[in-house]
């Protein structure tokens, strides 16, 4: 194996790129964040142009294996990557951090739109990202970049994690938060809000993850490294 394509700008993707010494590693970021944290090695930013574009890219760059370490909710690129690697016979692995263990006062929903309907009329702290905020009729939304499209009904906080429990407690108290809305992203970077909500007795609405693809799936960078070195079938 010589060339590995790592999809995603997550912390796991950056760690994997850093650990893959001795190989050509190309990290691909979607380009949705204005000032992303860049991994080590080669970086490309932007879409591939669907399945056909990704197929052409895998062939042009002679990619030996693809690791999808995108956000757990980036289901479109995951589906495209599965289709492209299947078409080219390229070994494909999905690296997904585990979701957060459910707690007693959490309520799960299937979509962000369902979450917006559920919390309507309550002072919500919305942390679902900037692209699906149109359905919310009020509350405080925290995003890295401004929402797309804008929602004039929301108070906007622009900030980037990791966050602290003390900081989240201050925020929730200051804004008189009654309910927290989050996606089941997992991982420690944004988990402080859950601890703060638990401490304050605030209800939590959690958007479930999309179902995983029909592909090999691991939860840690160490498992991904092991797959690449011993189990990918790419040599």
N, C-alpha and C positions, 0 to 999 in steps of 0.2 A: 504494500500500500504506500502511495506517495502523496495523494491529494485528498483532503477531507473538507467537505463543505459543511459548515456549522450555520444553521439557520437560527436567527434570533438575537436580540439585544439584552437578554436576561442575564442575571448574575451567574447562572449556571453556564450559559453560553460563553461568557467571558472567562470563567474559570477553566472550562474545557479547552478553549483556545490557548490559554496560558500553559496548560499541562501537556498539550500535544507537541512536545519537543521532537525535533528530528523529522517532522513531516511538513508538507506545505498545507497550511490551514487557511481557508478562505472563510471569513465570517460575513454573513449577509444580514443586513439590517433593513427593516421595511422603510425607514425614513420618515416615520410618523412623529417622531420627537425631534424638536428643533435642534437641540444640543445633546445628542446621546453620549453615553459613556462608551468609549470605543475599546474594543478588545485588542490584544496583541496580534501582530501578524497582518496579513492582507485583509482589507475591509472593502466590501461593496455595499452601497446604499441605494435602495429603491427596489421596485418590483421586477419580476422576470418577464412579465407579459403572459401570465397564465401557464398552463401545463406545457404548451408547445415551446414557449420561450425558455422554460426551465429545462426541458429536454435538450434543446439546442445548447444551452449553457453547460450542462453536464458533459455533453460530448465535446464541446470546444475546449473546456478546461481539463478534460480527461479526469473527471472526479471519480475517485475509487470508492467513496462511501459518503453518505449524507446523514448528519445528525440533526434532527429537528429539535432545537432547544428553545423554541419560541414560547411566548406567553401561553398558559393553559387555555386561553380563550381565543387564540389566533387560529381558529379552525379552518379558515379558507386556505392559508398557506400550507397547513398540514395536509389538507386534502390534495392540493396541487402537488406537493412534494411526494406524497404516496403514489399518485398517478404517474408522475414523471419518472420516479425511480423504478416503478413497476415496468414502465415502457422501455427503459434502458437497461434493466437488469442490474441496477446499482443497489448495493446493500443500503438499507434504510433503517434508522433507529430513531425512536422518539424518546427524548429525555424530558420528563415532567416531574417537577417537585411534587410531593404529596400534598393534598388539600389539608385544610385545618381540621382538627378533630372537632366534631359538632358539640355544641353546648346546649344546655337546657332551654335557654331563652332565645335560641336562634330559630328563625323560620326560613325555610328554603323555598325558592321560586325558580321557575325555569328560564325566565328572561328578565332583562332590565326593565322592560315595559311593565311586566307584572309587579316588579318591585315598586315602580313609580306609582302604580295604582294602589298598592297596599299601604304605602306611607303617605298618601295624599291627605293633607290637613294636619299633619304632624311636622314638627321641626326636625328635619332629617339632615344627617351628615352623609353626603353622597360621595363615595369613593370608587366609582365604577369605571373611571376613565372619561375621556373627553368626547367620545364619539356617539354616545347613546344617552345624552342628557335631555333631549327634546321632550320626552314624555313627562318630566318632573314639573310640577306646578309651584314648587317652593322649596326652600331649604338652603343648605350650604354645600357647594360642590368643590372638592379639591382635585385639581388636575395639574399635570406638569406643564402643559401648554394650554392656551385658551380653547374652549369647547368648539367643536365643529359639528353642527352649526351652533351659533350662540343661542343662549336661553336667557332672556331678560328677567325671568322669574326667579333666577337663582343668584345667591350671593356667591361670588367666585373667589377661591383661594388658590393661588398658583404656588406650588411647592413640590419639592422632590424628596423622596425618602433616602435613607432610612429615617424613621421617626422614633421618638422616645415616648415612654409611657407618660412621663411628667408633662411633656409638650401636648400630648393628645388629651390628657385630663384638663389642662388649661383651656385648650381649644373648645372642648365639649361644654365645659362650664361657661365660658365666655359667650358662646353662641346658643346656650340654652338648648342643647341637643336632646331630642326625645327618642330618636331611633337612628341607628347606623345602618347604611346600605353599602354592601361590598360584594364583590365577586369572590368566589372561592379560589383565590390566587395561590394560597399557601405560601410557605416560606417566612423567614423572620423579618424581612425588610419593612413590611407594612403591618406586622402582627401587633404592634403596640396599641393600635386603635381598639383591638379586640380586648386586650387587657384593661384598657381604660373604660370601655363600655361595661365590662364585667364589674369593675370596681364601683361604677356609678349606677349600676342596675339598669342600664339602657338596653332596650331590645335591639336585636341584630337581625337584619334581613339579608340573606345570603343567596346570591345567584349561583345556581349549580353550573358545573363545568359541562362543556359539550362532551359527548361520548368519545373515548379514545379511538384512534384509527386501528384498523386491522393490520398491525405492524408490531415488531418487537418494541417493548416499552420498559424503560428503567426509570428509577427515581433519583439517582445520584450521579454525580460526575464520575466517581470511582467505578460505578457499574458501566457507565458509558466507555470509559477508558479500557475496561476489561473486554467489553464487546468489540471495540475497535482492534485490540491487539490479539484477541483469541477467537472471538465468536462471530465476526461479521461475515466471514466467507470471502473477504476481499483479498486475502493473502496475508 
